Amino acid sequence: MEHNHDGILERVRRDLPTDELLSDLSDLFKIFGDTTRCKILFALFESEMCVCAIAELLGMTQSAISHQLRILKDADLVGKRRDGKTIYYFLSDDHVRTIIAQGFEHLIEDDPEKEERT
């Protein structure tokens, strides 16, 4: 039996993003592929923080945290504000909050053991 997929293929081709947009999306998700960056984003999900507070929280050097924050800033995932000599970092917008929250929710759904560890 032969299937006719012409209608589906036409609709999907019409709605499929460009290769450039899909590449940008892939690059965005690669940024989430680093545990340290995920920890930073999760910390900023709770509160804006300065580099020294994030470094203390994660037990890392300020230099290492600054490097990761630069990557997150370049990807527009975090923003910063200056208060005197201190720079505070925060999640750039609600889209970033949604990505983190939904990703985490996906991980723990239907798994009571994972939910207990949160």
C-alpha positions as CSV (number, residue, x, y, z in Angstrom):
1,M,0.0,0.0,0.0
2,E,1.4,3.3,-1.0
3,H,1.0,6.4,1.2
4,N,0.4,9.9,-0.1
5,H,2.3,12.3,2.2
6,D,2.2,15.3,-0.2
7,G,-0.2,17.4,2.0
8,I,1.8,16.8,5.1
9,L,5.2,17.4,3.4
10,E,4.0,20.6,1.8
11,R,2.7,21.9,5.2
12,V,5.9,20.9,7.0
13,R,8.1,22.4,4.3
14,R,6.2,25.7,4.5
15,D,6.4,25.9,8.3
16,L,10.0,24.6,8.7
17,P,12.3,27.3,9.9
18,T,15.4,28.2,7.8
19,D,18.6,26.4,8.3
20,E,20.1,29.5,9.9
21,L,17.4,29.7,12.5
22,L,17.6,26.0,13.3
23,S,21.4,26.4,13.6
24,D,20.9,29.3,16.1
25,L,18.4,27.2,18.0
26,S,20.9,24.3,18.1
27,D,23.6,26.7,19.4
28,L,21.2,28.0,22.1
29,F,20.6,24.5,23.4
30,K,24.3,23.7,23.4
31,I,24.7,26.4,26.0
32,F,22.4,24.5,28.2
33,G,24.6,21.5,27.7
34,D,27.1,22.6,30.3
35,T,26.4,21.7,34.0
36,T,28.1,24.8,35.4
37,R,26.0,27.1,33.1
38,C,22.9,25.2,34.1
39,K,23.7,25.7,37.8
40,I,24.3,29.4,37.2
41,L,21.0,29.8,35.4
42,F,19.2,27.8,38.1
43,A,20.7,30.0,40.8
44,L,19.7,33.2,38.9
45,F,16.2,31.6,38.5
46,E,16.0,32.2,42.3
47,S,17.6,35.6,42.6
48,E,19.9,38.0,40.9
49,M,23.5,37.6,42.1
50,C,27.0,39.0,41.8
51,V,29.9,36.9,40.6
52,C,31.4,36.4,44.0
53,A,28.1,35.1,45.4
54,I,27.7,32.6,42.5
55,A,31.4,31.6,42.9
56,E,30.8,30.9,46.6
57,L,27.6,29.0,45.9
58,L,29.2,26.7,43.3
59,G,32.6,26.4,45.0
60,M,34.4,27.8,42.0
61,T,36.7,30.8,41.2
62,Q,35.3,34.1,40.2
63,S,37.3,33.9,37.0
64,A,35.6,30.6,36.1
65,I,32.2,32.0,36.9
66,S,32.9,35.2,34.9
67,H,33.8,33.1,31.9
68,Q,30.6,31.2,32.0
69,L,28.6,34.4,32.6
70,R,30.2,35.9,29.5
71,I,28.9,32.9,27.4
72,L,25.4,33.3,28.9
73,K,25.4,37.0,28.4
74,D,26.6,36.7,24.7
75,A,23.6,34.3,24.2
76,D,21.2,36.9,25.8
77,L,20.3,34.4,28.5
78,V,21.5,36.7,31.3
79,G,21.6,40.4,31.8
80,K,23.5,42.5,34.2
81,R,23.2,45.8,36.2
82,R,25.7,47.8,38.0
83,D,25.3,49.0,41.6
84,G,28.4,51.0,42.5
85,K,31.3,48.7,41.9
86,T,29.3,45.5,42.0
87,I,27.7,43.9,38.9
88,Y,24.6,41.8,39.5
89,Y,23.5,39.2,37.0
90,F,19.9,38.1,36.4
91,L,17.9,36.0,33.9
92,S,17.4,38.2,30.9
93,D,13.6,37.6,30.5
94,D,10.7,35.3,31.1
95,H,11.6,33.1,28.1
96,V,14.7,32.0,29.9
97,R,12.7,31.3,33.0
98,T,10.2,29.2,31.0
99,I,13.0,27.2,29.3
100,I,14.5,26.3,32.7
101,A,11.2,25.6,34.4
102,Q,9.8,23.4,31.6
103,G,13.1,21.6,31.1
104,F,13.2,20.8,34.8
105,E,9.5,19.9,34.9
106,H,10.1,17.5,32.0
107,L,12.9,15.8,33.9
108,I,11.0,15.1,37.0
109,E,7.5,14.4,35.6
110,D,6.3,10.9,36.5
111,D,9.4,10.1,38.5
112,P,8.8,10.4,42.3
113,E,12.5,9.7,43.0
114,K,13.6,12.7,41.0
115,E,11.0,14.9,42.5
116,E,12.2,14.1,46.1
117,R,15.7,15.3,45.2
118,T,14.5,18.8,44.2
